[in-house]
Amino acid sequence: MRLKVLLFLSIICVTSFGQPLFKSNDKVCFMGNSITHGGRYHSYIYLFYATRFPELRLSFTNCGISGDVASGMYSRLQRDIYDNLATVATLSAGMNDVNRGLYSTKKPVENAEQKKREAIENYQKNVIRIAESYRENHLKSIFFTPTIYDESDSIASENMKGVNAALGECRDFVWNLGKEYNATVVDFWKPMTELNARMQQTNPSFTLIGKDRIHPQATGHLVMAYLFLTQTNAPKEVWTLSIDAKNKTTVSQRNCNLSSLIIKPNRLTFKNKEFALPFPSIESAKEAFRLVPFIDSLNQQVLQIHSCDSGHYRLKINNMEVGTYSSADFEKGINLAINTKTPQYALSDSIAKLCEEHFSKGSTLRTLRRVEIKQLSKLNIDDKAAVTAYLNRFIDEMRLQKNNPEANSGYYIMTAQTYLKDKPNEEAFKKRISEIEGLIYSLNKPQTYTYVIEKIRN
């Protein structure tokens, strides 16, 4: 089954060294709902660009608001997109726009079919308004089709069958809209629907999404990042280097620059300036690497040495032993991107930790923004006493509804408490995000590494 999944996904894989979607100093704003607000797909994309294209100084801003719909996104374009001086803006809507409650069989809604149609028409109208605004403001636009609603019967929460088909209709609309507006479109819905179904053929409890059928977890978000990157022609190579040991020559090199090549019996040394870093493994999302060919399609850092004497060799990079390989391994080519012992991997892992902090701080800022939109829109937010009193009353009201699963009281309590705790830290969070971006672009600079390959046995 895994082979079939990989064959399916290979259709959209990129096999050549592609050009970056963004240009240096682009400010990319990700507009969306909770899947953007609390989701990591944009953080993984940021990590890929930070490690693969160190010369591109990019700024990624989370502009998601949990529970939002396209009309709400349109109403906040000025503050969230234009005030952030975006040069690139994405759009991800649909999951809430289809009005999932209309598909409930536990609580049927009068005139549900008519309201379903009205919901989709309203979604389409507001997505067009946003697309028009992006075009009028000369932004590079990237439209995302919705992610999926998992209708697997093995998930405990109510299965509102028909929601995923409605999201599919939204998908078709966005796909066609992209052509009309000459915008980049990234399709999440179709490949995620097909991958989810294929995996559930042998494992009915499998899901790319969470237990609520709506929100992808870390694995699903890394799959989303993979789909974004492959559909926008991201390069598969970190770098590739091929050496002919017999003739003491460089056969080929891509995205790196070899120098000081010395080949002696049983020993080979060289320096290699490398213009990109590998994408590190993400422990919380490691299942994604088994679901999609991320390594084969997007993470190839290949060292190949032809015509080595038969035997086994120790590989050192910057005087650090990173592995033992046979002459056959070198002849085939070693993908160093998956070697967690290399100094390059350690550097990538440090960048990944910074990207995670960048995401965490950004997500908290979006929670502050959400509370101001959803709970505090009629208050003067500079009146701290009034805000505190209001939110404390709100928390008490939500606690009274803790036994009502539809009230979502736990989430609302959490957001209100986050606001009370972190609103005073808002400017510090923004400053730290800026600092993190500076740190990332100081760590990811091209470096020259020293390689030693020594024969240790036949």
Stockholm file with secondary structure:
# STOCKHOLM 1.0

chainA/1-458         MRLKVLLFLSIICVTSFGQPLFKSNDKVCFMGNSITHGGRYHSYIYLFYATRFPELRLSFTNCGISGDVASGMYSRLQRDIYDNLATVATLSAGMNDVNRGLYSTKKPVENAEQKKREAIENYQKNVIRIAESYRENHLKSIFFTPTIYDESDSIASENMKGVNAALGECRDFVWNLGKEYNATVVDFWKPMTELNARMQQTNPSFTLIGKDRIHPQATGHLVMAYLFLTQTNAPKEVWTLSIDAKNKTTVSQRNCNLSSLIIKPNRLTFKNKEFALPFPSIESAKEAFRLVPFIDSLNQQVLQIHSCDSGHYRLKINNMEVGTYSSADFEKGINLAINTKTPQYALSDSIAKLCEEHFSKGSTLRTLRRVEIKQLSKLNIDDKAAVTAYLNRFIDEMRLQKNNPEANSGYYIMTAQTYLKDKPNEEAFKKRISEIEGLIYSLNKPQTYTYVIEKIRN
#=GR chainA/1-458 SS CHHHHHHHHGGGCCCSCCCCSSCTTCEEEEEESHHHHSCCHHHHHHHHHHHHCTTCCCEEEEEECTTCCHHHHHHTHIIIIITTTCSEEEEECCTTTTCGGGGCSSSCCTTHHHHHHHHHHHHHHHHHHHHHHHHHTTCEEEEECCCCCCCCTTSSSCCCTTHHHHHHHHHHHHHHHHHHTTCEEECCHHHHHHHHHHHHHHCTTCCSBCTTSSCBCHHHHHHHHHHHHHHTTCCSEEEEEEEETTTTEEEEEESEEEEEEEEETTEEEEEEEESCCCCCCCGGGTTHHHHSCHHHHHCEEEEEEESCCSSEEEEEETTEEEEEEEHHHHHHCEEGGGCTTSHHHHHHHHHHHHHHHHHHHHHHHHHHHHHHHHTSTTSCTTCHHHHHHHHHHHHHHHHTTTTCGGGCHHHHHHHHHHHHHHGGGHHHHHHHHHHHHHHHHHHSSCEEEEEEEEEEEC
#=GC SS_cons         CHHHHHHHHGGGCCCSCCCCSSCTTCEEEEEESHHHHSCCHHHHHHHHHHHHCTTCCCEEEEEECTTCCHHHHHHTHIIIIITTTCSEEEEECCTTTTCGGGGCSSSCCTTHHHHHHHHHHHHHHHHHHHHHHHHHTTCEEEEECCCCCCCCTTSSSCCCTTHHHHHHHHHHHHHHHHHHTTCEEECCHHHHHHHHHHHHHHCTTCCSBCTTSSCBCHHHHHHHHHHHHHHTTCCSEEEEEEEETTTTEEEEEESEEEEEEEEETTEEEEEEEESCCCCCCCGGGTTHHHHSCHHHHHCEEEEEEESCCSSEEEEEETTEEEEEEEHHHHHHCEEGGGCTTSHHHHHHHHHHHHHHHHHHHHHHHHHHHHHHHHTSTTSCTTCHHHHHHHHHHHHHHHHTTTTCGGGCHHHHHHHHHHHHHHGGGHHHHHHHHHHHHHHHHHHSSCEEEEEEEEEEEC
//
